[in-house]
Amino acid sequence: MYSHRIRYHEVDQQGYLFNSRYLEIADIAMTEFFRSLGWQYDALVAAGADPSVVKSEITFATPGRFDDVLDADTVPTKVGTSSFHLRTILRRGSVVVATIENTYVNVDVDAARSRPLPVDVAEALKRTVEVETV
């Protein structure tokens, strides 16, 4: 889990966490999630995993405000051959502030195309998958 204190420059004139900042927090949470699995980001890339966001969906429940501390809980909900989905729930205490669903594709930067996830990375993700509920 990653905790983020909302800073002054991250809020809009209403005093709410600006909408694009939610994706920044989710990106940091993704990096910290992989760290919790034993993969620092540079090691992840060296192993052949370079995830890029191809789809994001944010459901806002209540505003985040300046100086709030948001806990970001990130779990994979689906793991494919070259892609995976992460759900990040941002909470202020027990109150859900937002849910962010990101789809990542593993890319080969030089070829500018997708490539399969390294087996050990995919297996680590699969061990922590939380089944999606509708």
C-alpha positions in Angstrom: 0.0 0.0 0.0 1.1 3.5 -0.8 0.1 6.6 1.2 -0.1 10.0 -0.4 -0.6 13.4 1.3 -2.3 15.8 -1.0 -0.1 18.9 -1.5 -1.2 22.4 -2.2 -0.2 22.5 -5.8 -2.3 19.3 -6.5 -5.6 21.0 -5.7 -7.8 23.1 -8.0 -9.6 26.4 -7.1 -12.3 24.4 -5.4 -9.7 22.9 -3.1 -10.2 19.5 -4.5 -7.5 17.2 -5.8 -7.3 18.0 -9.5 -8.7 15.1 -11.6 -5.4 14.4 -13.5 -3.6 13.9 -10.2 -5.5 10.7 -9.5 -3.7 9.1 -12.4 -0.3 10.3 -11.1 -1.1 8.7 -7.7 -2.2 5.5 -9.4 1.1 5.5 -11.4 3.1 5.8 -8.2 1.0 3.1 -6.6 1.7 0.8 -9.5 5.4 1.3 -9.0 5.1 0.6 -5.2 2.9 -2.4 -5.9 5.6 -4.0 -8.0 8.2 -3.1 -5.3 6.0 -5.0 -2.8 6.3 -8.0 -5.1 10.1 -7.7 -5.1 10.5 -5.8 -8.4 12.0 -2.4 -8.2 11.1 -0.6 -11.4 14.6 -0.6 -13.0 14.8 -4.4 -12.3 11.3 -4.9 -13.8 12.4 -3.1 -17.0 15.7 -5.1 -17.1 13.7 -8.3 -16.8 11.7 -7.3 -20.0 8.6 -5.8 -18.4 7.9 -2.2 -19.4 4.2 -1.6 -18.8 2.4 1.3 -20.5 -1.1 2.5 -19.7 -3.5 2.0 -22.6 -6.8 2.5 -20.8 -7.8 4.3 -17.6 -11.2 4.6 -15.9 -11.7 6.7 -12.7 -14.8 6.5 -10.6 -14.9 9.5 -8.2 -16.8 8.9 -4.9 -15.9 12.0 -2.8 -13.4 14.7 -3.3 -9.8 14.5 -2.0 -8.7 17.8 -0.4 -5.5 19.6 0.5 -3.6 17.8 3.3 -5.8 14.7 3.1 -3.8 11.5 3.4 -5.0 9.0 0.8 -4.1 5.3 1.1 -3.7 3.6 -2.3 -4.5 -0.1 -2.3 -3.5 -1.7 -5.7 -4.4 -5.2 -6.9 -4.3 -6.9 -10.2 -7.7 -8.0 -11.5 -6.7 -9.7 -14.7 -3.4 -10.9 -16.2 -3.0 -11.8 -19.8 -0.1 -12.7 -22.1 1.1 -9.2 -22.6 -1.3 -7.1 -20.6 -2.7 -6.8 -17.1 -5.3 -4.7 -15.2 -4.7 -3.0 -11.9 -7.4 -1.6 -9.6 -6.2 1.1 -7.3 -8.7 2.2 -4.6 -7.9 5.5 -2.9 -9.2 5.8 0.7 -9.2 8.6 3.3 -9.4 6.4 6.4 -12.3 4.1 5.6 -13.9 6.4 3.1 -13.4 5.5 -0.6 -12.4 8.6 -2.5 -11.9 7.1 -6.0 -11.4 3.8 -7.8 -8.9 3.8 -10.7 -8.9 0.9 -13.2 -5.8 0.9 -15.4 -5.0 -1.5 -18.3 -1.3 -1.9 -19.0 0.4 -3.4 -22.0 3.9 -4.7 -21.8 5.9 -2.9 -24.6 9.1 -3.4 -26.5 10.2 0.2 -26.7 12.6 -0.4 -29.6 10.0 -2.2 -31.7 7.2 0.1 -30.6 4.8 -2.9 -30.0 3.5 -5.2 -27.4 5.4 -8.2 -26.1 4.6 -11.0 -23.7 5.2 -10.3 -20.0 8.2 -12.1 -18.6 7.0 -15.4 -17.1 8.2 -14.6 -13.5 6.5 -11.2 -13.6 3.2 -12.7 -14.9 3.3 -15.4 -12.2 3.9 -12.8 -9.5 0.9 -10.8 -10.7 -1.3 -13.9 -11.0 -0.5 -14.9 -7.4 -2.1 -11.6 -6.2 -5.1 -11.4 -8.6 -8.3 -10.2 -7.0 -11.3 -11.5 -9.0 -13.4 -8.7 -10.5 -16.9 -8.4 -9.1 -19.8 -6.7 -10.9 
